[in-house]
């Protein structure tokens, strides 16, 4: 049997036969020298290329030392010339490694100005990216031959590193205010012509849409709560409104539940059948009729589900781009953020969450659609007492403050009834009521929105404030089971359930 070392030697021999290992890495040392020389004769040269080049962009190690010295001088707002660069290199202990004063003099003497420096920098950066790709290709080959490496992990790591290479040091273009003003005025006129209609994607929750004006393009929205508060239920209720009611394409990435489990919960939501009965298949006659009548609402709905475990940012980006291009997806929901992976090795969890949140915001901007990420809250809320104490706060966001920093909107879900709190501070009945606390809104106001929560179906709905609500319960005369059963009354008739009715299979 052929061993790994023999296969590796054979692969290396094959590459040598093709001449691949005899090639010098992509480089442009003459342009590197021209760029560094220009920086020492023109004080504006560094700023023209500082968002394109880094120390690692240079192939020649001497040039890396010199660029690093120039960067330090600029950061200290000191002049850049042969003498100051020499002193900085001396201070860093790198003067001899950087070629000495003779090499610095040659660099400055061979250019007269910073003409074409941006074009030169772009070529240097392209060569740098090519070298990174070659290194990545070698790592991929090595891992592919290594039977101890999981292929799926290698693929995800490759996607993440490719994304990093593509994005690193991409030149950030600026523009004059006039064309931006033109776009802003065009958008304002468009909104005016809509006669007050929402500018964003409607959620179907009237009061929430009034505050947010719908989910806006390029926004990162965080929906956070403690376990069992209804994060997934809220996102599925919103998904049903947007995709089924409004026929807008939505993608949902679930890292915790399978696609079948998600669809079962959607069936419970849309068909108004208890999730427990769906799990057991124990449906009464009227429930089968309800299922038959409403199941087709879900069929052919523009809903796209992905149940990838340990989803990485690179994998998410690739899938999201495909969904956006192929199906014109207008919203992405991720359940939930803490189960994602950055794809980066040797990073602690807080750093990883920071990378994930920044990447999700960047992806929302790239796709120009809102992205909703569900998030866990820490246990601090469990130790607080009283109605206000149990209300979650921004500081309860789990693992990283960068989530709050990167998000455009942060909504916190609170159900007082879960903590056996049945009245608010003003005496209002809170049975079957959930609060959506808009704790951060970068481009709008904050506040609280109250929704109805239906425990049996695990769904959220608009709260009908005109409905008659059950009067306050005398807690001395009601036990906990009675309190748990208390819900907002409706006038909908309830069909009798024939307990002897035999369930039948149904096709979806």
Secondary structure by P-SEA (a helix, b strand, c coil): cccaaaaaaaaaaaaaaaccccccccccaaaaaaaaaaaaccccccccccccccccccccaaaaaaaaaaaaaaaacccccaaaaaaaaaaaccccccccaaaaaaaaaacccccaaaaaaaaaaaaaaaaaaaaaaaaaaaaaacccccaaaaaaaaaaaaaaaaccccbbbbbcaaaaaaaaaaaaaaaaaaccccccccccaaaaaaacccccccbbbbbbbcccccaaaaaaaaaaaaccccccbbbbbbccccaaaaaaaaaaaaacccaaaaaaccccaaaaaaaaacccccccccbbbbbcccccaaaaaaaaaaaaaaccccbbbbccccccccccccccaaaaaaaaaaaaaaaaaaacbbbbbbbcccccccccccccccccccccccccccccccccbbbbbbccccccccccccccccccbbbbcccccccbbbbbbbbbbbcccccccccccccccccccccccccaaaaaacccccccccccccccbbbbbbcc
